[in-house]
């Protein structure tokens, strides 16, 4: 796995489009912290993969649009719309 934050973001988005919990788990660091705007809370890797797995099971297609990324110390922030 690349250490470039934007390459990691691309791999994450590809995992979403592929609807793959295994790919998502491989992309996230063990100690990843994911902000969920809908719940206004941080999520762990396991929590986020579980939620996205539920979304995969009730939807036929997923894609991020209007993607905006910003580099920060130690990683990146991505904002997007899920459609």
C-alpha positions as CSV (number, residue, x, y, z in Angstrom):
1,X,0.0,0.0,0.0
2,X,1.3,3.4,-0.9
3,X,2.0,5.9,1.9
4,X,0.9,8.9,-0.3
5,X,-2.4,10.1,1.3
6,X,-4.1,10.8,-2.0
7,X,-3.2,7.3,-3.3
8,X,-4.7,5.9,-0.2
9,X,-7.8,8.0,-0.8
10,X,-8.0,6.6,-4.4
11,X,-7.8,3.1,-3.0
12,X,-10.5,3.8,-0.5
13,X,-12.8,5.2,-3.2
14,X,-12.1,2.2,-5.4
15,X,-13.1,-0.1,-2.5
16,X,-16.4,1.8,-2.1
17,X,-17.2,1.5,-5.8
18,X,-16.3,-2.2,-5.7
19,X,-18.5,-2.6,-2.6
20,X,-15.7,-4.5,-0.9
21,X,-15.4,-4.7,2.9
22,X,-12.1,-6.6,2.5
23,X,-10.6,-3.8,0.4
24,X,-11.8,-1.2,2.9
25,X,-10.3,-3.0,5.8
26,X,-7.0,-3.3,3.9
27,X,-7.0,0.5,3.1
28,X,-7.6,1.7,6.7
29,X,-4.8,1.8,9.2
30,X,-5.5,-0.2,12.4
31,X,-5.9,3.0,14.4
32,X,-7.8,5.0,11.7
33,X,-10.3,7.6,13.0
34,X,-13.2,8.3,10.6
35,X,-15.5,11.3,11.2
36,X,-19.2,10.6,10.4
37,X,-21.0,13.8,9.6
38,X,-24.4,12.1,9.9
39,X,-23.8,11.0,13.5
40,X,-21.4,13.8,14.4
41,X,-19.1,11.1,16.0
42,X,-15.7,9.5,15.3
43,X,-15.8,5.9,14.2
44,X,-13.1,3.1,14.4
45,X,-12.0,1.2,11.3
46,X,-14.2,-1.8,12.4
47,X,-17.3,0.4,13.0
48,X,-17.0,2.2,9.7
49,X,-16.4,-1.0,7.7
50,X,-19.5,-2.5,9.4
51,X,-21.7,0.5,8.5
52,X,-20.5,0.6,4.9
53,X,-21.0,-3.2,4.7
54,X,-24.7,-2.6,5.7
55,X,-24.9,0.1,3.0
56,X,-23.5,-2.3,0.4
57,X,-26.2,-4.8,1.3
58,X,-29.1,-2.4,0.8
59,X,-27.9,-0.6,-2.3
60,X,-27.0,-1.5,-5.8
61,X,-24.4,1.1,-6.7
62,X,-22.3,3.5,-4.7
63,X,-20.1,6.3,-5.8
64,X,-18.5,9.4,-4.2
65,X,-19.1,12.6,-6.1
66,X,-18.0,16.2,-5.5
67,X,-14.9,14.8,-3.8
68,X,-12.6,17.4,-2.1
69,X,-9.3,16.4,-0.5
70,X,-6.9,18.3,1.7
71,X,-3.6,17.1,3.0
72,X,-3.1,17.4,6.7
73,X,-0.2,16.3,9.0
74,X,-0.3,12.6,9.0
75,X,-2.9,12.1,6.4
76,X,-5.7,13.8,4.6
77,X,-9.3,14.9,5.0
78,X,-11.8,14.0,2.3
79,X,-15.3,15.5,1.9
80,X,-17.7,14.0,-0.5
81,X,-21.3,13.1,-1.3
82,X,-22.3,9.5,-1.4
83,X,-24.7,8.7,-4.2
